[in-house]
Amino acid sequence: MIRQTERILQKGEVYRFQLQPIDPYDAFRGRYVSLFYGTQQVTAEDSLLRGQTAYIELAKDSSGYAYFSAAYTEAPASGGYLITEISYAQDSLVTFDLPESMAYYYMNEESAPEVEKLVMRPRSPDDRETVRASVDVRILNGEAVVEELFINELPVKEYLKRNK
């Protein structure tokens, strides 16, 4: 398992996903950060049913952020894709489960509370500062590994250093 993870990290293509706003009351649990990618619903280009294995095609928007674009019964001939399972299907729309390897970003036990404090710091009502989160995920042959978490476009460790 470790060898497979290292292979993906070395040879996999990088996809940066913009994450949904971090919920500071639920996002940080001990040694990991829960990652929320937004909608996990796409159009099925083939007929897919609940519980069926699917290949979720990845694309990038004009800003370079990755998104889930379509679901297929077979791997696309080119480009990145995830192998996953359909959790709900209705007409041509399907909802899919993210691979467990994309759900969390593991951190040093001491760092997670620091990140949580930064995200939860009190703000005045007229303060428009937001915390934007994104994550780099390496993908190779349908398998994914989270490589780095970014807060306001900085790697999380750099963000912690600058915001102490």
C-alpha positions as a Markdown table, in Angstrom:
| # | Residue | x | y | z |
|---|---|---|---|---|
| 1 | Met | 0.0 | 0.0 | 0.0 |
| 2 | Ile | 2.8 | 2.4 | 0.9 |
| 3 | Arg | 4.6 | 1.6 | -2.4 |
| 4 | Gln | 1.4 | 2.3 | -4.4 |
| 5 | Thr | 0.9 | 5.6 | -2.6 |
| 6 | Glu | 4.5 | 6.6 | -3.3 |
| 7 | Arg | 4.2 | 5.6 | -7.0 |
| 8 | Ile | 1.1 | 7.8 | -7.4 |
| 9 | Leu | 2.9 | 10.7 | -5.7 |
| 10 | Gln | 5.9 | 10.4 | -8.0 |
| 11 | Lys | 4.2 | 9.6 | -11.3 |
| 12 | Gly | 0.6 | 10.8 | -10.9 |
| 13 | Glu | -0.7 | 14.0 | -12.6 |
| 14 | Val | -1.5 | 16.8 | -10.3 |
| 15 | Tyr | -5.1 | 18.1 | -10.0 |
| 16 | Arg | -5.8 | 21.1 | -7.8 |
| 17 | Phe | -9.4 | 21.1 | -6.4 |
| 18 | Gln | -10.9 | 24.2 | -4.9 |
| 19 | Leu | -12.6 | 23.0 | -1.7 |
| 20 | Gln | -15.9 | 24.2 | -0.2 |
| 21 | Pro | -15.6 | 26.6 | 2.7 |
| 22 | Ile | -14.1 | 25.0 | 5.7 |
| 23 | Asp | -16.6 | 24.4 | 8.6 |
| 24 | Pro | -14.3 | 25.0 | 11.6 |
| 25 | Tyr | -16.6 | 23.1 | 13.9 |
| 26 | Asp | -16.4 | 19.9 | 11.9 |
| 27 | Ala | -13.5 | 20.1 | 9.5 |
| 28 | Phe | -10.6 | 19.5 | 11.9 |
| 29 | Arg | -10.6 | 16.3 | 13.9 |
| 30 | Gly | -7.4 | 15.6 | 15.7 |
| 31 | Arg | -4.7 | 14.6 | 13.2 |
| 32 | Tyr | -6.6 | 15.2 | 10.0 |
| 33 | Val | -8.6 | 17.7 | 8.0 |
| 34 | Ser | -11.8 | 16.6 | 6.4 |
| 35 | Leu | -11.9 | 17.8 | 2.7 |
| 36 | Phe | -15.1 | 19.0 | 1.1 |
| 37 | Tyr | -14.9 | 19.1 | -2.7 |
| 38 | Gly | -18.4 | 20.4 | -3.3 |
| 39 | Thr | -20.8 | 18.5 | -5.6 |
| 40 | Gln | -20.1 | 14.9 | -6.4 |
| 41 | Gln | -22.9 | 14.8 | -9.0 |
| 42 | Val | -22.2 | 14.5 | -12.7 |
| 43 | Thr | -23.8 | 13.6 | -15.9 |
| 44 | Ala | -23.5 | 9.9 | -16.8 |
| 45 | Glu | -22.4 | 9.5 | -20.4 |
| 46 | Asp | -23.2 | 5.8 | -20.1 |
| 47 | Ser | -26.0 | 4.0 | -18.2 |
| 48 | Leu | -24.9 | 3.6 | -14.6 |
| 49 | Leu | -26.7 | 2.2 | -11.6 |
| 50 | Arg | -26.3 | 2.5 | -7.9 |
| 51 | Gly | -23.4 | 0.4 | -6.6 |
| 52 | Gln | -21.8 | 0.1 | -10.0 |
| 53 | Thr | -18.1 | 1.0 | -10.5 |
| 54 | Ala | -17.7 | 4.2 | -12.5 |
| 55 | Tyr | -14.9 | 6.2 | -14.0 |
| 56 | Ile | -15.2 | 9.9 | -13.2 |
| 57 | Glu | -13.6 | 12.1 | -15.7 |
| 58 | Leu | -11.6 | 15.1 | -14.5 |
| 59 | Ala | -11.3 | 18.4 | -16.2 |
| 60 | Lys | -9.8 | 21.8 | -15.4 |
| 61 | Asp | -11.5 | 25.2 | -15.5 |
| 62 | Ser | -10.0 | 28.4 | -16.9 |
| 63 | Ser | -8.4 | 29.1 | -13.5 |
| 64 | Gly | -6.7 | 25.7 | -13.5 |
| 65 | Tyr | -8.9 | 24.2 | -10.8 |
| 66 | Ala | -10.0 | 20.6 | -11.3 |
| 67 | Tyr | -13.6 | 19.5 | -11.3 |
| 68 | Phe | -15.5 | 16.3 | -11.9 |
| 69 | Ser | -17.0 | 16.4 | -15.4 |
| 70 | Ala | -18.7 | 13.1 | -16.4 |
| 71 | Ala | -19.1 | 9.5 | -15.4 |
| 72 | Tyr | -18.5 | 6.5 | -17.6 |
| 73 | Thr | -18.6 | 2.7 | -17.4 |
| 74 | Glu | -15.1 | 2.4 | -18.8 |
| 75 | Ala | -12.0 | 4.5 | -18.3 |
| 76 | Pro | -11.7 | 7.5 | -20.7 |
| 77 | Ala | -9.1 | 7.0 | -23.4 |
| 78 | Ser | -7.2 | 10.1 | -22.3 |
| 79 | Gly | -7.0 | 12.5 | -19.4 |
| 80 | Gly | -7.4 | 11.9 | -15.7 |
| 81 | Tyr | -10.2 | 10.0 | -14.0 |
| 82 | Leu | -11.1 | 8.4 | -10.7 |
| 83 | Ile | -12.3 | 4.9 | -10.1 |
| 84 | Thr | -15.2 | 5.0 | -7.7 |
| 85 | Glu | -18.7 | 3.7 | -7.0 |
| 86 | Ile | -22.1 | 5.2 | -7.8 |
| 87 | Ser | -24.1 | 6.0 | -4.7 |
| 88 | Tyr | -27.2 | 7.4 | -6.5 |
| 89 | Ala | -28.5 | 7.4 | -10.0 |
| 90 | Gln | -31.5 | 9.1 | -11.6 |
| 91 | Asp | -31.9 | 9.6 | -15.3 |
| 92 | Ser | -28.6 | 10.8 | -16.6 |
| 93 | Leu | -27.4 | 12.3 | -13.3 |
| 94 | Val | -25.3 | 10.2 | -10.9 |
| 95 | Thr | -23.8 | 10.9 | -7.5 |
| 96 | Phe | -20.6 | 9.1 | -6.6 |
| 97 | Asp | -18.5 | 8.4 | -3.6 |
| 98 | Leu | -15.1 | 9.9 | -3.3 |
| 99 | Pro | -12.2 | 7.5 | -2.8 |
| 100 | Glu | -11.2 | 7.4 | 0.9 |
| 101 | Ser | -7.7 | 8.6 | -0.1 |
| 102 | Met | -9.2 | 12.0 | -1.1 |
| 103 | Ala | -11.4 | 12.5 | 2.0 |
| 104 | Tyr | -8.7 | 13.6 | 4.5 |
| 105 | Tyr | -5.4 | 15.5 | 4.7 |
| 106 | Tyr | -3.3 | 14.1 | 7.5 |
| 107 | Met | -1.4 | 16.6 | 9.7 |
| 108 | Asn | 1.0 | 16.7 | 12.6 |
| 109 | Glu | -1.1 | 16.4 | 15.8 |
| 110 | Glu | 0.2 | 19.7 | 17.0 |
| 111 | Ser | -0.5 | 21.6 | 13.7 |
| 112 | Ala | -4.2 | 20.7 | 13.3 |
| 113 | Pro | -5.3 | 22.7 | 16.3 |
| 114 | Glu | -3.2 | 25.6 | 15.1 |
| 115 | Val | -5.0 | 25.6 | 11.7 |
| 116 | Glu | -8.3 | 25.3 | 13.5 |
| 117 | Lys | -7.5 | 28.3 | 15.7 |
| 118 | Leu | -6.6 | 30.4 | 12.6 |
| 119 | Val | -9.8 | 29.4 | 10.9 |
| 120 | Met | -11.9 | 30.1 | 13.9 |
| 121 | Arg | -10.4 | 33.4 | 15.0 |
| 122 | Pro | -13.0 | 36.0 | 15.7 |
| 123 | Arg | -13.7 | 38.5 | 13.0 |
| 124 | Ser | -15.6 | 41.8 | 13.0 |
| 125 | Pro | -18.9 | 41.9 | 11.0 |
| 126 | Asp | -17.3 | 44.2 | 8.4 |
| 127 | Asp | -14.3 | 41.9 | 8.0 |
| 128 | Arg | -14.4 | 40.5 | 4.5 |
| 129 | Glu | -11.4 | 38.2 | 4.9 |
| 130 | Thr | -12.2 | 34.6 | 4.0 |
| 131 | Val | -10.3 | 31.4 | 4.3 |
| 132 | Arg | -10.0 | 29.8 | 0.9 |
| 133 | Ala | -8.9 | 26.2 | 0.8 |
| 134 | Ser | -7.7 | 24.0 | -2.0 |
| 135 | Val | -5.9 | 20.7 | -2.3 |
| 136 | Asp | -3.5 | 19.1 | -4.8 |
| 137 | Val | -4.4 | 15.5 | -5.6 |
| 138 | Arg | -2.1 | 13.3 | -7.6 |
| 139 | Ile | -4.0 | 10.8 | -9.8 |
| 140 | Leu | -2.6 | 7.8 | -11.7 |
| 141 | Asn | -4.7 | 5.2 | -13.4 |
| 142 | Gly | -7.8 | 6.1 | -11.5 |
| 143 | Glu | -6.2 | 6.1 | -8.1 |
| 144 | Ala | -5.8 | 9.3 | -6.0 |
| 145 | Val | -3.5 | 10.5 | -3.2 |
| 146 | Val | -3.8 | 13.9 | -1.5 |
| 147 | Glu | -0.5 | 15.7 | -1.8 |
| 148 | Glu | -0.9 | 19.1 | -0.3 |
| 149 | Leu | -3.5 | 21.3 | 1.4 |
| 150 | Phe | -3.5 | 25.0 | 0.7 |
| 151 | Ile | -5.0 | 27.8 | 2.8 |
| 152 | Asn | -5.3 | 31.1 | 0.9 |
| 153 | Glu | -3.0 | 29.8 | -1.8 |
| 154 | Leu | -0.2 | 28.9 | 0.6 |
| 155 | Pro | 0.8 | 25.4 | 1.6 |
| 156 | Val | -0.7 | 24.8 | 5.0 |
| 157 | Lys | 2.7 | 24.7 | 6.7 |
| 158 | Glu | 3.7 | 28.0 | 5.2 |
| 159 | Tyr | 0.3 | 29.5 | 6.1 |
| 160 | Leu | 0.9 | 28.5 | 9.7 |
| 161 | Lys | 4.4 | 30.1 | 9.7 |
| 162 | Arg | 3.1 | 33.4 | 8.3 |
| 163 | Asn | 0.1 | 33.6 | 10.5 |
| 164 | Lys | 1.5 | 32.9 | 14.0 |
